[in-house]
Every structure is written in C-alpha cells, then in structure tokens.
C-alpha cells in the first residue's frame, strides 16, 4: 500500500485492488498548489468523509476527469449528482453500512463533527452526518480514515469490529481533536501499527505541527508516519 498526502485530509491510496482519493481538497488548498490533475490520474474511487469545502473542493473535477466511482453518504452523493456527477457513478452508504467497492469494502462509521457546503449569501447546504471510513482490503491491512472528529468512547467498538492497523488521524485542534487527545484516542481505543496525522498545518488557526501527537504516542509502540506534502509513504 502506498499513501500520498496532499495536505489537510487529502490522501491518495494505491493498492493492488484500487487507486483511491479520500477527501480530495485539491482546489483552494493552501498546502497543495499542484492542481488536481496529477492526483486524479488513474483514480478508481473517490471517497468523502463529509461535505465541508476543505474536504470536497476538487471532487467534481476529479470525478469528471477520471470516471471514478463516488463513495460517500447518501446526501453528498445526491448533492454531487445535482452538480453533474452521473448517478451511475455513485455508491452511497451511511453510518453502520458496509458497501462493496470492488476489491475492497468501505464501512461508514461515526465521527463527531458537522457537514455542510457553503452557498450564496451564507446559506449552507446540509450534507448528512459526518463520518469516518474503514477500508478493508483483500491483500492489504485495514485502514481507518477518521475524517474530522473528536475522541469518542465508541472508537472502542470500531476497533473491536474492524481491527484497523493503519489510522489516518486528525490532530489540528479547534475543528477536530488536538494532537494530545488524538494520541490518547490511538492509545486507549486501538491497536494501530501505524498512524498518519492529518488536518494540521493548513490554516494559521489550527496547529502547525504534529509535535503534540508524536509526544503523546512516545513509548506506545505505534509508528507515527509523518507525511510530507506530495510525499508518498509505503506500508
């Protein structure tokens, strides 16, 4: 498995089964100025955790070029169909559900956050409940992208049900849990082998480094893989 980080929560995941973009914030992202075309190359699936602009700005362009399948909650799928995505290229689900994506499955799990897309005159479009995504692969380890969330005790159930070994964890504070709390979540509720911090350093008002997260996991035996913008991690 190879993971490429485009800043914030945007990741490209390449396995033998699929080429996946999660939360492709590729337009207007201060951390990534390389455009959306290169990350979209060969993509088979676009997965969205929720509808905020810093997670889906770029999704329409990627879906239009790649012909990839959209995997998201029902409200987001219907919203993007209204924006031009083919209704034959959506695979909707909701929290608690598992869907077959061809070569891997996606399970929608809880996240403590919100979900909407800004419109004209300050009017937001409701886009369903936010979520995390658990990806089970045939030949690779199970991955849990937490989306945007705070810590919550039912993370223990996610671990019990899915046993993820790779975690993508938001750490930036203010809009998600901060690094120290995120480290506590990883230590208390999971048996991760590798964790990758996300949702930091993008805007001045969130934490700029992963230092608190790294410090909180010292001595835990969990590997913290610190991504670089546009860099690839092999797992």
KELO-390552 format. One record per residue (C-alpha): residue number from 1; x, y, z; residue in one letter. Coordinates in steps of 0.001 Angstrom, whole numbers, plus 500000, padded with zeros to 6 digits. Layout:
<baba seq="NUM" X="X" Y="Y" Z="Z" type="A"/>
...
end
This chain:
<baba seq="1" X="500000" Y="500000" Z="500000" type="X"/>
<baba seq="2" X="501196" Y="503495" Z="499102" type="X"/>
<baba seq="3" X="499732" Y="506685" Z="500582" type="X"/>
<baba seq="4" X="500355" Y="510151" Z="499162" type="X"/>
<baba seq="5" X="499371" Y="513216" Z="501195" type="X"/>
<baba seq="6" X="498163" Y="516409" Z="499540" type="X"/>
<baba seq="7" X="497794" Y="518335" Z="502771" type="X"/>
<baba seq="8" X="494888" Y="518569" Z="505204" type="X"/>
<baba seq="9" X="492890" Y="515309" Z="504969" type="X"/>
<baba seq="10" X="493501" Y="514569" Z="501287" type="X"/>
<baba seq="11" X="495157" Y="511233" Z="500603" type="X"/>
<baba seq="12" X="495713" Y="509046" Z="497575" type="X"/>
<baba seq="13" X="495829" Y="505357" Z="498478" type="X"/>
<baba seq="14" X="497214" Y="502882" Z="495968" type="X"/>
<baba seq="15" X="496816" Y="499144" Z="496437" type="X"/>
<baba seq="16" X="496753" Y="496168" Z="494116" type="X"/>
<baba seq="17" X="492960" Y="496495" Z="494073" type="X"/>
<baba seq="18" X="492323" Y="500217" Z="493592" type="X"/>
<baba seq="19" X="493568" Y="503788" Z="493371" type="X"/>
<baba seq="20" X="491578" Y="505846" Z="495852" type="X"/>
<baba seq="21" X="491358" Y="509546" Z="496666" type="X"/>
<baba seq="22" X="489928" Y="510417" Z="500071" type="X"/>
<baba seq="23" X="488701" Y="513960" Z="500763" type="X"/>
<baba seq="24" X="490416" Y="515478" Z="497694" type="X"/>
<baba seq="25" X="490834" Y="519085" Z="498809" type="X"/>
<baba seq="26" X="492831" Y="519896" Z="495694" type="X"/>
<baba seq="27" X="491378" Y="523306" Z="494793" type="X"/>
<baba seq="28" X="491955" Y="526222" Z="497148" type="X"/>
<baba seq="29" X="494157" Y="524177" Z="499467" type="X"/>
<baba seq="30" X="496940" Y="526402" Z="500876" type="X"/>
<baba seq="31" X="499131" Y="523348" Z="501458" type="X"/>
<baba seq="32" X="498866" Y="521939" Z="497932" type="X"/>
<baba seq="33" X="499384" Y="524074" Z="494849" type="X"/>
<baba seq="34" X="499957" Y="521270" Z="492364" type="X"/>
<baba seq="35" X="496419" Y="521206" Z="490985" type="X"/>
<baba seq="36" X="494005" Y="518298" Z="490814" type="X"/>
<baba seq="37" X="495057" Y="516656" Z="487536" type="X"/>
<baba seq="38" X="498071" Y="514690" Z="488766" type="X"/>
<baba seq="39" X="496380" Y="513311" Z="491909" type="X"/>
<baba seq="40" X="493398" Y="512284" Z="489739" type="X"/>
<baba seq="41" X="495469" Y="510212" Z="487328" type="X"/>
<baba seq="42" X="494132" Y="506656" Z="487170" type="X"/>
<baba seq="43" X="491878" Y="507068" Z="490205" type="X"/>
<baba seq="44" X="489191" Y="504383" Z="490509" type="X"/>
<baba seq="45" X="487331" Y="505662" Z="493590" type="X"/>
<baba seq="46" X="486725" Y="508996" Z="495327" type="X"/>
<baba seq="47" X="485724" Y="508682" Z="498993" type="X"/>
<baba seq="48" X="484338" Y="511571" Z="501043" type="X"/>
<baba seq="49" X="484008" Y="511685" Z="504827" type="X"/>
<baba seq="50" X="481776" Y="514770" Z="504909" type="X"/>
<baba seq="51" X="480728" Y="517801" Z="502922" type="X"/>
<baba seq="52" X="482867" Y="520705" Z="504110" type="X"/>
<baba seq="53" X="484633" Y="522591" Z="501347" type="X"/>
<baba seq="54" X="488073" Y="521764" Z="502746" type="X"/>
<baba seq="55" X="487317" Y="518114" Z="502019" type="X"/>
<baba seq="56" X="485398" Y="518101" Z="498730" type="X"/>
<baba seq="57" X="486739" Y="521099" Z="496759" type="X"/>
<baba seq="58" X="488248" Y="519213" Z="493861" type="X"/>
<baba seq="59" X="485957" Y="516189" Z="493952" type="X"/>
<baba seq="60" X="483832" Y="517278" Z="490979" type="X"/>
<baba seq="61" X="486890" Y="517880" Z="488821" type="X"/>
<baba seq="62" X="488478" Y="514551" Z="489761" type="X"/>
<baba seq="63" X="485250" Y="512638" Z="489193" type="X"/>
<baba seq="64" X="484722" Y="514338" Z="485839" type="X"/>
<baba seq="65" X="488186" Y="513503" Z="484534" type="X"/>
<baba seq="66" X="488722" Y="510054" Z="485969" type="X"/>
<baba seq="67" X="485269" Y="508498" Z="485723" type="X"/>
<baba seq="68" X="485905" Y="507196" Z="489241" type="X"/>
<baba seq="69" X="483175" Y="505830" Z="491482" type="X"/>
<baba seq="70" X="481990" Y="508215" Z="494208" type="X"/>
<baba seq="71" X="481659" Y="506639" Z="497657" type="X"/>
<baba seq="72" X="480005" Y="508908" Z="500220" type="X"/>
<baba seq="73" X="476890" Y="509266" Z="502305" type="X"/>
<baba seq="74" X="473554" Y="509499" Z="500520" type="X"/>
<baba seq="75" X="473182" Y="513267" Z="500888" type="X"/>
<baba seq="76" X="476624" Y="514031" Z="499453" type="X"/>
<baba seq="77" X="476074" Y="511639" Z="496552" type="X"/>
<baba seq="78" X="472741" Y="513244" Z="495667" type="X"/>
<baba seq="79" X="474198" Y="516746" Z="496028" type="X"/>
<baba seq="80" X="477026" Y="515942" Z="493608" type="X"/>
<baba seq="81" X="474656" Y="514235" Z="491175" type="X"/>
<baba seq="82" X="472866" Y="517579" Z="491105" type="X"/>
<baba seq="83" X="476208" Y="519174" Z="490193" type="X"/>
<baba seq="84" X="476766" Y="516838" Z="487244" type="X"/>
<baba seq="85" X="478113" Y="513540" Z="488592" type="X"/>
<baba seq="86" X="476486" Y="510564" Z="486854" type="X"/>
<baba seq="87" X="474009" Y="508653" Z="489018" type="X"/>
<baba seq="88" X="475640" Y="505511" Z="487633" type="X"/>
<baba seq="89" X="478924" Y="506566" Z="489237" type="X"/>
<baba seq="90" X="477800" Y="506769" Z="492865" type="X"/>
<baba seq="91" X="477944" Y="504129" Z="495587" type="X"/>
<baba seq="92" X="476137" Y="505701" Z="498564" type="X"/>
<baba seq="93" X="476016" Y="504483" Z="502139" type="X"/>
<baba seq="94" X="475531" Y="505719" Z="505668" type="X"/>
<baba seq="95" X="476805" Y="505148" Z="509180" type="X"/>
<baba seq="96" X="476804" Y="501461" Z="510088" type="X"/>
<baba seq="97" X="476695" Y="500321" Z="506480" type="X"/>
<baba seq="98" X="479341" Y="498402" Z="504558" type="X"/>
<baba seq="99" X="479478" Y="498544" Z="500777" type="X"/>
<baba seq="100" X="481437" Y="496536" Z="498222" type="X"/>
<baba seq="101" X="483702" Y="498770" Z="496180" type="X"/>
<baba seq="102" X="485221" Y="496038" Z="494037" type="X"/>
<baba seq="103" X="488442" Y="494716" Z="495561" type="X"/>
<baba seq="104" X="487810" Y="496417" Z="498894" type="X"/>
<baba seq="105" X="484907" Y="497348" Z="501153" type="X"/>
<baba seq="106" X="484063" Y="500634" Z="502830" type="X"/>
<baba seq="107" X="482296" Y="500842" Z="506180" type="X"/>
<baba seq="108" X="480802" Y="504159" Z="507280" type="X"/>
<baba seq="109" X="481391" Y="504866" Z="510973" type="X"/>
<baba seq="110" X="480628" Y="507697" Z="513363" type="X"/>
<baba seq="111" X="482511" Y="510996" Z="513610" type="X"/>
<baba seq="112" X="481805" Y="513912" Z="515948" type="X"/>
<baba seq="113" X="481736" Y="516926" Z="513647" type="X"/>
<baba seq="114" X="479329" Y="518641" Z="511219" type="X"/>
<baba seq="115" X="478742" Y="518531" Z="507473" type="X"/>
<baba seq="116" X="477527" Y="521175" Z="505031" type="X"/>
<baba seq="117" X="478637" Y="523048" Z="501933" type="X"/>
<baba seq="118" X="478635" Y="526859" Z="501817" type="X"/>
<baba seq="119" X="476416" Y="528561" Z="499282" type="X"/>
<baba seq="120" X="475372" Y="532061" Z="498334" type="X"/>
<baba seq="121" X="474523" Y="534656" Z="500981" type="X"/>
<baba seq="122" X="475814" Y="532494" Z="503810" type="X"/>
<baba seq="123" X="473310" Y="529709" Z="503202" type="X"/>
<baba seq="124" X="474764" Y="526266" Z="503903" type="X"/>
<baba seq="125" X="473534" Y="523074" Z="502244" type="X"/>
<baba seq="126" X="473113" Y="520237" Z="504725" type="X"/>
<baba seq="127" X="475033" Y="517170" Z="503574" type="X"/>
<baba seq="128" X="474139" Y="514482" Z="506075" type="X"/>
<baba seq="129" X="476074" Y="513264" Z="509069" type="X"/>
<baba seq="130" X="479872" Y="513376" Z="509045" type="X"/>
<baba seq="131" X="481668" Y="510075" Z="509240" type="X"/>
<baba seq="132" X="484850" Y="508100" Z="509263" type="X"/>
<baba seq="133" X="485668" Y="505398" Z="506726" type="X"/>
<baba seq="134" X="487061" Y="501924" Z="507401" type="X"/>
<baba seq="135" X="488601" Y="500278" Z="504344" type="X"/>
<baba seq="136" X="489048" Y="496505" Z="504268" type="X"/>
<baba seq="137" X="491346" Y="495273" Z="501507" type="X"/>
<baba seq="138" X="491851" Y="491760" Z="500201" type="X"/>
<baba seq="139" X="495641" Y="491948" Z="500241" type="X"/>
<baba seq="140" X="496459" Y="494915" Z="502490" type="X"/>
<baba seq="141" X="495893" Y="495887" Z="506099" type="X"/>
<baba seq="142" X="492671" Y="497536" Z="507203" type="X"/>
<baba seq="143" X="492784" Y="501338" Z="507200" type="X"/>
<baba seq="144" X="490632" Y="503756" Z="509194" type="X"/>
<baba seq="145" X="490377" Y="507350" Z="507963" type="X"/>
<baba seq="146" X="488750" Y="509122" Z="510900" type="X"/>
<baba seq="147" X="487556" Y="512123" Z="508901" type="X"/>
<baba seq="148" X="487131" Y="515156" Z="511161" type="X"/>
<baba seq="149" X="486284" Y="514168" Z="514716" type="X"/>
<baba seq="150" X="486824" Y="514478" Z="518421" type="X"/>
<baba seq="151" X="487618" Y="511472" Z="520573" type="X"/>
<baba seq="152" X="484599" Y="509317" Z="521488" type="X"/>
<baba seq="153" X="484312" Y="506140" Z="523528" type="X"/>
<baba seq="154" X="482666" Y="504134" Z="520736" type="X"/>
<baba seq="155" X="486015" Y="504169" Z="518979" type="X"/>
<baba seq="156" X="486500" Y="501027" Z="521055" type="X"/>
<baba seq="157" X="483666" Y="499381" Z="519119" type="X"/>
<baba seq="158" X="485193" Y="500431" Z="515801" type="X"/>
<baba seq="159" X="488390" Y="498715" Z="516878" type="X"/>
<baba seq="160" X="486538" Y="495615" Z="518085" type="X"/>
<baba seq="161" X="484531" Y="495292" Z="514882" type="X"/>
<baba seq="162" X="487196" Y="496165" Z="512323" type="X"/>
<baba seq="163" X="490665" Y="495866" Z="513933" type="X"/>
<baba seq="164" X="492244" Y="498596" Z="511787" type="X"/>
<baba seq="165" X="496028" Y="498535" Z="511680" type="X"/>
<baba seq="166" X="496543" Y="501846" Z="509879" type="X"/>
<baba seq="167" X="494967" Y="505062" Z="511147" type="X"/>
<baba seq="168" X="494673" Y="508468" Z="509489" type="X"/>
<baba seq="169" X="494066" Y="510743" Z="512454" type="X"/>
<baba seq="170" X="493030" Y="514442" Z="512580" type="X"/>
<baba seq="171" X="495172" Y="516375" Z="515056" type="X"/>
<baba seq="172" X="494847" Y="520099" Z="514288" type="X"/>
<baba seq="173" X="492603" Y="521180" Z="517207" type="X"/>
<baba seq="174" X="489868" Y="523859" Z="517003" type="X"/>
<baba seq="175" X="487760" Y="521972" Z="514406" type="X"/>
<baba seq="176" X="488881" Y="518465" Z="515429" type="X"/>
<baba seq="177" X="490623" Y="516956" Z="518414" type="X"/>
<baba seq="178" X="494136" Y="518217" Z="519055" type="X"/>
<baba seq="179" X="497317" Y="516192" Z="518999" type="X"/>
<baba seq="180" X="497367" Y="515157" Z="522664" type="X"/>
<baba seq="181" X="493750" Y="513983" Z="522605" type="X"/>
<baba seq="182" X="494274" Y="512237" Z="519270" type="X"/>
<baba seq="183" X="497222" Y="510359" Z="520748" type="X"/>
<baba seq="184" X="495059" Y="509343" Z="523708" type="X"/>
<baba seq="185" X="492417" Y="508013" Z="521297" type="X"/>
<baba seq="186" X="495014" Y="505915" Z="519495" type="X"/>
<baba seq="187" X="496486" Y="504523" Z="522709" type="X"/>
<baba seq="188" X="493234" Y="503854" Z="524541" type="X"/>
<baba seq="189" X="490948" Y="502510" Z="521844" type="X"/>
<baba seq="190" X="493076" Y="500978" Z="519085" type="X"/>
<baba seq="191" X="495904" Y="498587" Z="518342" type="X"/>
<baba seq="192" X="497239" Y="500517" Z="515390" type="X"/>
<baba seq="193" X="500571" Y="499542" Z="513902" type="X"/>
<baba seq="194" X="500968" Y="502824" Z="512011" type="X"/>
<baba seq="195" X="499228" Y="506185" Z="512359" type="X"/>
<baba seq="196" X="499402" Y="509116" Z="509974" type="X"/>
<baba seq="197" X="498446" Y="512573" Z="511293" type="X"/>
<baba seq="198" X="496190" Y="514786" Z="509186" type="X"/>
<baba seq="199" X="494227" Y="518057" Z="509313" type="X"/>
<baba seq="200" X="497116" Y="520203" Z="510571" type="X"/>
<baba seq="201" X="499310" Y="522965" Z="509183" type="X"/>
<baba seq="202" X="496782" Y="524023" Z="506543" type="X"/>
<baba seq="203" X="495484" Y="527244" Z="508097" type="X"/>
<baba seq="204" X="497068" Y="529542" Z="510715" type="X"/>
<baba seq="205" X="494252" Y="528913" Z="513207" type="X"/>
<baba seq="206" X="494951" Y="525178" Z="513563" type="X"/>
<baba seq="207" X="498071" Y="523504" Z="514925" type="X"/>
<baba seq="208" X="501015" Y="523759" Z="512554" type="X"/>
<baba seq="209" X="502962" Y="520664" Z="513553" type="X"/>
<baba seq="210" X="502370" Y="517114" Z="514748" type="X"/>
<baba seq="211" X="504610" Y="517574" Z="517796" type="X"/>
<baba seq="212" X="501888" Y="517046" Z="520429" type="X"/>
<baba seq="213" X="500651" Y="513933" Z="518653" type="X"/>
<baba seq="214" X="504127" Y="512450" Z="518354" type="X"/>
<baba seq="215" X="504889" Y="513213" Z="522004" type="X"/>
<baba seq="216" X="501635" Y="511619" Z="523112" type="X"/>
<baba seq="217" X="502491" Y="508347" Z="521384" type="X"/>
<baba seq="218" X="506047" Y="508027" Z="522675" type="X"/>
<baba seq="219" X="506577" Y="504616" Z="524215" type="X"/>
<baba seq="220" X="503317" Y="503228" Z="522810" type="X"/>
<baba seq="221" X="504894" Y="501033" Z="520163" type="X"/>
<baba seq="222" X="502793" Y="502739" Z="517485" type="X"/>
<baba seq="223" X="504731" Y="504012" Z="514482" type="X"/>
<baba seq="224" X="503942" Y="507623" Z="513575" type="X"/>
<baba seq="225" X="504498" Y="508111" Z="509853" type="X"/>
<baba seq="226" X="504891" Y="511849" Z="509319" type="X"/>
<baba seq="227" X="503846" Y="512725" Z="505777" type="X"/>
<baba seq="228" X="505302" Y="515450" Z="503615" type="X"/>
<baba seq="229" X="503150" Y="517410" Z="501197" type="X"/>
<baba seq="230" X="503119" Y="515444" Z="497960" type="X"/>
<baba seq="231" X="505220" Y="512738" Z="499568" type="X"/>
<baba seq="232" X="504429" Y="509033" Z="499484" type="X"/>
<baba seq="233" X="504508" Y="506600" Z="502385" type="X"/>
<baba seq="234" X="504866" Y="502879" Z="501647" type="X"/>
<baba seq="235" X="503264" Y="500489" Z="504117" type="X"/>
end
